[in-house]
């Protein structure tokens, strides 16, 4: 532990090369930890087995060091909360899942994606125009999910018949999407250190959300909350596209008995057409910009070439 009790984190996902938006958010996280005299943790969030690649993880370390960003704990440095790679922390997520299940916060959803699309009458993972920090159209999986229609919310058929274990005594998630039952109508409010007061209504702005996927992988929401608590993170710096996720994570923290950290959400970087950057924008990836001779100073000060 450094002189300050501040603990921040960098949490890249190795599903593509980092882009300009990542650079500015991670630079902000580094600055805030440095200015607070605190500790910055590197955590590799590699829970997407289909898209995560070691070459992207290696590139993230290299590109962030090239920008001048340094961290005190991480996969490459070790530390008191190792391992710092999410794919190696399954037992921590299982403990959190079991606690939520036994306290009655979860239910299994056996709806397929097609079932949900039919119930919602809209494409999966689409968003309505005007959502904070979002553009209309298909989103990356962790950004948002449509309001769950409640199809399996009150279905108790997953519990085995007596004298076998009840649903609350399951030790491993079954082959279902396990959802967190949100308190419908409850207002979730928090003060963002950058964007000011935020307000979301459970069941209106977001519905029952997935915490464990049917393919055996914990969700971003659950893993993020469990890791931030286990690693003692006191402030989270990330993009404004995750404002709504913060409301979900406040509910998870409360259910698990964790203290809320502070939040600092950075405004999103958009391309010259006003679209938010994604990892598919290869022309604005840090790797491509480095190869074109663009300096860290220009990347961080928005002096960038127009994307073709």
Secondary structure, DSSP 8 states (H G I E B T S, - for coil): --SS--EEEE---SSS--BHHHHHHHHHHHHHHHHTT-EEEE-B----TTT--HHHHHHHHHHHHHHT---SBBTTTB-TT---BGGG-HHHHHHHHHHHHHTT-EEEE---HHHHHHHHTS-TT---TT-TT--SS---TTT-------TTTT--TTS--TTS--GGG-SS--SSEEEE---TT-EEEEEETTTEEEEEEBTTTB-SEEEE-TTS-B-HHHHHHHHHHHTT--EEEEEGGGHHHHHHHHHHHHHHT----EEEEE---B-TTS-B--TT-GGGBHHHHHHTT--HHHHHTT------
